[in-house]
Amino acid sequence: MTRLYFIRHGENDFALRGAIAGRQPGVHLNQTGHAQSERIADGLRQEGIERIVSSPLERCRETAEPLARRIGTDIELADELLELDFGQWTGRTFAELDACETWHRYNRFRSGTRIPGGELMLETQTRVVGFVQDLCARTPEGKIALFTHGDVIRSALLFYLGMSLDFVHRLTVDMGSVNIVNLYADGVEVEAINRVFPPIPARRP
């Protein structure tokens, strides 16, 4: 069995203002996001994770860094874990996109609507699942942490759940959440979706 931890990056100010960061560089974790990354590291440090693979974007690498320090391993970067290519929608807010019919069609029919100048979500699913399957073939008994993005994780979960991409909004994958999938030689088990490690209560003096 290969045990996969799909981890969404922590909170950032770009997302808080309701905008699509997409693949643009320079989007960093905010204070809450850094706290989430530390809680993820504390929560997973005893899991026996052997490899950490991350999207190259800063918000994912910064989320992965505390766990990498805790377990003493390097972060491998993989373009296959990149955010969706949001094309013409990159940098725009959801409020701006609300007037766009293509945006609404995209959210109703994810499996067949291409982002203008960008990616079809089926293409996202194909690259992510193909990458994961190859990882599992090379690490058949390992535990791997994958730091990536919300819809990238949803696309993988929908594949392993046997659900259409058009059901993407039925899955909650919050920033700073951990989602666990166990891949066996003859099957798959989705063990956890949107697991969040709560803040550790302050000790009383």
C-alpha positions in Angstrom: 0.0 0.0 0.0 1.1 3.5 -0.8 -0.3 6.1 1.6 -0.8 9.6 0.1 -1.3 12.8 2.1 -2.8 15.4 -0.2 -2.2 18.7 1.6 -3.6 22.0 0.5 -1.4 25.1 1.1 -2.2 27.4 4.0 -4.0 30.7 4.0 -2.8 33.7 2.1 -4.1 37.2 1.7 -4.7 36.8 -2.1 -7.3 34.1 -1.4 -8.8 36.1 1.5 -9.8 38.9 -0.8 -11.6 36.5 -3.1 -9.2 36.5 -6.0 -7.7 33.8 -8.1 -4.0 33.6 -7.6 -3.5 30.8 -10.2 0.1 30.2 -11.1 1.4 33.8 -10.7 4.5 33.9 -8.4 4.9 35.9 -5.3 1.8 34.7 -3.3 3.0 33.9 0.2 1.4 32.5 3.3 0.1 35.0 5.8 0.4 34.6 9.5 -2.5 32.2 9.8 -1.1 30.2 6.9 2.3 29.8 8.6 0.5 28.7 11.8 -1.5 26.1 9.8 1.8 24.8 8.3 3.2 24.3 11.8 0.1 22.5 12.9 0.3 20.2 9.9 3.9 19.4 10.7 3.1 18.6 14.3 0.1 16.5 13.3 2.0 14.4 10.7 5.5 14.2 12.1 4.9 10.7 13.6 3.2 9.3 10.5 6.4 7.9 9.0 6.3 10.0 5.9 9.3 9.3 3.7 8.9 11.8 0.9 7.6 15.3 0.5 6.6 16.5 -3.0 5.3 20.0 -3.6 4.0 22.3 -6.2 6.7 24.8 -7.1 4.6 27.8 -6.1 5.6 29.6 -2.9 2.5 29.1 -0.9 2.9 25.3 -1.2 6.6 25.2 -0.6 6.1 27.4 2.5 3.4 25.0 3.8 5.7 22.0 3.3 8.8 23.5 4.9 7.9 22.9 8.6 7.2 19.2 8.0 10.4 18.8 6.0 12.3 20.2 8.9 10.6 18.0 11.4 11.3 14.7 9.6 14.6 15.8 8.1 14.0 15.4 4.4 14.2 17.6 1.3 11.2 19.0 -0.6 10.9 17.6 -4.2 9.2 20.0 -6.6 6.9 18.7 -9.3 5.2 20.8 -12.0 2.4 18.1 -12.1 1.2 19.5 -8.8 0.9 23.0 -10.0 -2.3 25.0 -9.6 -4.8 24.9 -12.5 -3.8 27.2 -15.4 -6.5 29.9 -14.9 -5.5 31.7 -18.1 -7.5 35.0 -18.5 -9.0 34.6 -15.0 -5.7 34.8 -13.2 -5.7 37.7 -10.7 -9.5 38.4 -11.1 -11.9 38.4 -8.2 -14.9 36.2 -7.9 -17.0 39.3 -7.8 -15.6 40.4 -11.2 -16.2 36.9 -12.7 -19.8 36.8 -11.5 -20.8 38.7 -14.6 -19.1 36.2 -16.9 -21.3 33.4 -18.3 -18.3 31.2 -19.1 -17.4 31.3 -15.3 -20.9 30.1 -14.4 -20.8 27.4 -17.1 -17.4 26.3 -15.8 -18.8 25.8 -12.3 -21.8 23.9 -13.6 -19.9 21.8 -16.2 -16.3 21.4 -15.0 -15.7 18.3 -17.0 -16.3 20.0 -20.4 -15.6 23.8 -20.0 -12.1 25.1 -20.7 -10.9 28.2 -18.8 -10.4 30.9 -21.4 -6.7 30.8 -22.3 -6.2 28.2 -19.7 -6.7 24.6 -18.7 -9.5 22.1 -18.9 -10.0 20.5 -15.4 -9.9 17.0 -17.0 -6.3 17.9 -18.1 -5.5 18.8 -14.5 -6.9 15.5 -13.3 -5.0 13.6 -16.0 -1.6 15.1 -15.1 -2.1 14.8 -11.3 -3.5 11.2 -11.3 -0.9 10.1 -13.8 1.9 11.6 -11.6 0.5 10.0 -8.5 0.1 6.6 -10.1 3.7 6.7 -11.3 4.9 7.7 -7.8 3.0 4.8 -6.3 4.5 2.4 -8.8 8.0 3.5 -7.7 7.1 3.7 -4.0 4.7 0.7 -3.6 5.0 0.6 0.2 5.7 4.2 1.0 4.1 7.2 2.7 4.2 10.4 0.6 3.1 14.0 1.4 1.9 16.0 -1.6 1.6 19.8 -1.1 -0.7 21.3 -3.7 -3.8 23.3 -4.5 -7.5 23.0 -3.7 -9.0 22.0 -7.1 -5.9 19.8 -7.9 -6.7 17.8 -4.8 -10.4 17.7 -5.6 -9.7 16.4 -9.1 -7.6 13.5 -7.6 -10.2 12.8 -4.9 -13.0 12.7 -7.4 -11.1 10.2 -9.6 -10.4 7.9 -6.6 -14.0 8.2 -5.4 -15.3 7.3 -8.9 -17.2 10.6 -9.2 -17.6 13.1 -12.1 -15.6 16.3 -12.1 -19.0 18.1 -12.3 -19.3 17.2 -8.6 -16.3 19.2 -7.6 -18.3 21.5 -5.3 -19.5 18.5 -3.2 -16.0 18.2 -1.7 -14.7 20.7 0.9 -10.9 21.0 0.8 -10.0 24.0 3.0 -6.7 25.7 3.1 -4.4 23.9 5.5 -6.3 20.6 5.2 -5.0 17.1 4.9 -6.7 14.5 2.7 -5.6 10.8 2.8 -5.8 8.2 0.1 -4.5 4.6 0.4 -3.6 3.0 -2.9 -3.4 -0.8 -2.9 -2.4 -3.2 -5.7 -6.0 -4.1 -6.3 -8.0 -1.1 -5.0 -8.2 2.3 -3.4 -9.4 3.7 -0.1 -10.2 7.4 0.5 -9.6 7.5 4.3 -9.9 11.2 5.1 -11.2 14.4 3.4 -10.6 17.9 4.7 -8.9 16.9 8.0 -7.8 20.0 9.8 -5.5 20.1 12.8 -6.8 22.6 15.4 -4.7 25.1 17.2 -3.0 23.6 20.3 -4.5 25.3 23.4 -2.1 27.5 25.3 -0.9 26.0 28.5 -1.9 27.7 31.7 1.0 29.1 33.7 
